[in-house]
Structures are given as structure tokens and as C-alpha cells.
Amino acid sequence: MNDPRYKTHRWVVTRRQAMQRDNYECQMCKEEGMFKPGEAVHHIKPSDKYPDLMYEIDNLQTLCRPCHERVHGREPIANTRFPERW
């Protein structure tokens, strides 16, 4: 993510508001009855296609990293901090 909009004060404030609203919980996991801390704020309607919704709180949802990767159709980020050693 090299988009300079994600480094602005406006985005930092909006991101924090979305996470606070969502109680810092992954909303997709919550829908499935599970709990995982949220790490990413996802644009429901993509900001590259809907730039006018970039900072709209109703277009944002807090997600954990695996859910955020899944919703974008990407492979989950491997846990490289503690790799399997078997």
C-alpha cells in the first residue's frame, strides 16, 4: 500500500474512529460468532473505485489480517515470526 492518502492525519483519525466503533474487533469473525482483534480497516466499497467514500465511516469495517487478505482474494500472510520447525 503506497497510497499517500493512508499517511494523512485525516486517514489516521478516520481509521481510529472506525476501530473504536467496531470495538477493535474483526467484524467478519464476529459475524461467525468468534473473536479476533481487528488490525486492518477495510473499505467496503474500494477507495480506488469510490474515492469520495475514502473517509466515510459507514464504508469502513475493522478486520483481522487473515479476513482482510481473504476479502481481497490474497493468500493469508504466513506467520514468519514463529515458523513451523517440524
Sine and cosine of phi, psi and omega as CSV:
sin_phi,cos_phi,sin_psi,cos_psi,sin_omega,cos_omega
0.00,0.00,0.98,-0.21,-0.01,-1.00
-0.95,-0.32,0.19,0.98,-0.01,-1.00
-0.93,0.38,0.87,-0.50,-0.04,-1.00
-0.90,0.44,-0.31,0.95,0.02,-1.00
-0.89,0.45,-0.45,0.90,-0.02,-1.00
-0.98,0.22,-0.04,1.00,0.03,-1.00
-0.96,-0.28,0.02,1.00,-0.06,-1.00
-0.99,0.15,0.41,-0.91,0.06,-1.00
-0.87,0.49,-0.63,0.78,-0.02,-1.00
-0.87,0.50,-0.69,0.73,0.01,-1.00
-0.92,0.39,-0.67,0.74,0.00,-1.00
-0.85,0.53,-0.69,0.72,0.01,-1.00
-0.92,0.38,-0.71,0.70,-0.02,-1.00
-0.90,0.44,-0.67,0.74,0.03,-1.00
-0.87,0.49,-0.72,0.69,0.00,-1.00
-0.89,0.46,-0.65,0.76,0.02,-1.00
-0.88,0.47,-0.67,0.74,0.01,-1.00
-0.91,0.42,-0.67,0.74,0.00,-1.00
-0.92,0.39,-0.64,0.77,0.05,-1.00
-0.90,0.44,-0.71,0.71,0.02,-1.00
-0.85,0.53,-0.63,0.78,-0.04,-1.00
-1.00,0.02,0.18,0.98,0.04,-1.00
0.85,0.53,0.51,0.86,0.03,-1.00
0.83,0.55,0.51,0.86,-0.02,-1.00
-0.89,-0.45,0.58,-0.81,0.09,-1.00
-0.91,0.41,0.84,-0.54,-0.05,-1.00
-0.97,0.26,-0.49,0.87,0.05,-1.00
-0.95,0.32,-0.68,0.73,0.05,-1.00
-0.90,0.44,-0.65,0.76,-0.01,-1.00
-0.87,0.49,-0.64,0.77,0.04,-1.00
-0.88,0.48,-0.46,0.89,-0.01,-1.00
-1.00,-0.08,0.15,0.99,0.05,-1.00
0.99,0.17,0.27,0.96,0.01,-1.00
-0.92,-0.39,0.20,-0.98,0.08,-1.00
-0.83,-0.56,0.75,-0.66,0.16,-0.99
-0.54,-0.84,0.67,-0.75,0.04,-1.00
-0.90,0.44,0.61,-0.79,0.05,-1.00
-0.99,0.13,0.66,-0.75,0.00,-1.00
-0.84,-0.54,-0.41,0.91,-0.07,-1.00
-0.84,-0.55,0.49,-0.87,0.13,-0.99
-0.93,-0.36,0.87,-0.50,-0.11,-0.99
-0.98,-0.20,0.68,-0.73,0.13,-0.99
-0.99,0.10,0.89,-0.46,0.00,-1.00
-0.88,0.47,-0.76,0.65,0.18,-0.98
-0.99,-0.16,0.86,-0.51,-0.14,-0.99
-0.83,0.56,0.68,-0.73,-0.05,-1.00
-0.93,0.36,-0.39,0.92,0.04,-1.00
-0.96,0.28,-0.49,0.87,0.04,-1.00
-1.00,-0.04,-0.44,0.90,-0.02,-1.00
-0.78,-0.63,0.92,0.38,-0.07,-1.00
-0.87,0.49,-0.42,0.91,0.01,-1.00
-0.94,0.33,-0.26,0.97,0.02,-1.00
-0.98,-0.19,0.13,0.99,-0.05,-1.00
-0.78,0.62,-0.69,0.73,-0.10,-1.00
-0.95,-0.32,0.23,0.97,0.01,-1.00
-0.99,0.15,0.90,-0.44,-0.07,-1.00
-0.86,0.52,-0.54,0.84,0.00,-1.00
-0.95,0.32,-0.21,0.98,0.03,-1.00
-0.99,-0.15,0.14,0.99,-0.06,-1.00
-0.88,-0.47,0.54,-0.84,0.13,-0.99
-0.57,-0.82,0.59,-0.81,0.02,-1.00
-0.99,0.14,0.75,-0.67,0.01,-1.00
-0.71,-0.70,0.43,-0.90,0.17,-0.98
-0.98,0.22,0.26,-0.97,-0.02,-1.00
-0.86,0.52,-0.74,0.67,-0.01,-1.00
-0.86,0.51,-0.66,0.75,0.02,-1.00
-0.92,0.39,-0.62,0.78,0.00,-1.00
-0.91,0.42,-0.66,0.75,0.04,-1.00
-0.91,0.42,-0.68,0.73,-0.02,-1.00
-0.89,0.46,-0.69,0.73,-0.04,-1.00
-0.91,0.41,-0.41,0.91,0.05,-1.00
-1.00,-0.08,0.04,1.00,0.04,-1.00
0.95,0.31,0.44,0.90,0.01,-1.00
-0.97,-0.26,0.37,-0.93,0.08,-1.00
-0.92,0.40,0.64,-0.77,0.06,-1.00
-0.86,0.51,0.59,-0.81,0.03,-1.00
-0.95,0.32,0.82,-0.58,-0.01,-1.00
-0.93,0.36,0.53,-0.85,0.06,-1.00
-0.98,0.20,1.00,-0.05,-0.03,-1.00
-1.00,0.08,-0.15,0.99,0.00,-1.00
-0.94,0.33,-0.65,0.76,0.01,-1.00
-0.76,-0.65,0.97,0.25,-0.05,-1.00
-0.92,0.38,0.46,-0.89,0.06,-1.00
-0.90,0.43,0.67,-0.74,-0.06,-1.00
-0.84,-0.54,0.46,0.89,-0.01,-1.00
-1.00,0.01,0.00,0.00,0.00,0.00
